[in-house]
Amino acid sequence: MPVAAILPESIGPYVSLMMAGFFIGVLGHLSRSRWLVALGIILVFLAAAGFPLALNVFSDKPEPPGPLPRPY
């Protein structure tokens, strides 16, 4: 997948992008700027959607859905 090659494999860029989105959103609320709030929401969404996508692309075997088995 050539498009997935641009996604970083570590969690650091996603956390920093999400923190930047929250900071920009708060700054937009304080300055009453709608476009800054929208930009903050978009950045948080990109970080929240990009991280699971990168996990699925780069992991060898994705986790199966459903509850975990009970250890006995």
Secondary structure, DSSP 8 states (H G I E B T S, - for coil): -TTGGGS-SSSHHHHHHHHHHHHHHHHHHHHT-HHHHHHHHHHHHHHHHHHHHHHHHH-SS---SS------
